[in-house]
Amino acid sequence: MARHPPDGTVEHPYSALNLRLALAIVGLVSLVVLTLVLLWYRHTALAVICGLIAMTACVDIGVIQRRRAERRRQQPGTRHSLFE
């Protein structure tokens, strides 16, 4: 029997959004610092790669925030823990 992954909804999210947001922010800060260090030591190619990954983290943060706003709109007054 073939298994397909469960689809996430606002009521039952596929991932813990608050934890995912925290990890994305940590990743973004780390990558920005690493990019600046690599630029300081003139490793341009690696700095560009790290910068692109940092931009991906920015997009991920935006998607997470959009999903959290949708969840708040559909479930007003509900508090969610970090790990949901």
N, C-alpha and C positions, 0 to 999 in steps of 0.2 A: 504494500500500500504506500503510495507516495504522500509524503508529508509536505505541506506548504507552511511557510512561516505565518504566524498570526498577524492579522492587520491591527494596527493600533488605532484607537479612537480617543476622543477627548476624555470619556469616562474611564477608559482602560488604556492608558498610553502604552505604546510598544517599548518605550525606554523611560527611565527616570529622568525627566526633563531638568530638574534642578541639579542633579548630579552631573548630567551631561553638560549643563551650562557652566558649572564650576570647573570641570575638566577642560572645556574649550577655552575658558578664560586663562587658566594656568598655562595651557599650551600656547595660546596667543602671546602672552607675556614672555614666556621662555623663548619662543621663536623670534620675537622682536629683539630681545637682548642678544641672542645668538647671531642674528643678522647684523646687528651693529658691531659686535665683536669681530665677526668675519670681515666686515668692511674695514674696520680698523687695521686688521692684519693683511688687507688687500687680497683676500680670497673671494674675488668678485663672483665667480661662478657658483660657489657654495652659498654665498650671501643671496644671490638671486633665487636659488632653489628654496632656501629657508624663507625668503620673503613671499614667494608664491604659496608656500604652505601656510604662512601666517595669514595671507589673504583668504585662503580656504577656511581657516578657523574663524575669520570675521564673518564670512557667509554663513557658517554653521551657527554662530552666535545669533545672527539675525533670524535664521529659521527657528531656532529654539525659542527666541523671544516671541516670535509670531505665534507659535504653538502654545506657549504659556499664556499669552493674551487671549487666545481663543478659549482656552480652558477656563480662565478667569471669567470670561464673558458668559460661558455656558454654566459655570458653577460658582456664582457669586458667594462670597463669604467663606468659602472653603479654603482651609490652610493645608499646604502640602509639605511634607518633610523633605529633607535633602534626598533621601533614597526612595521616596514614594512607594 
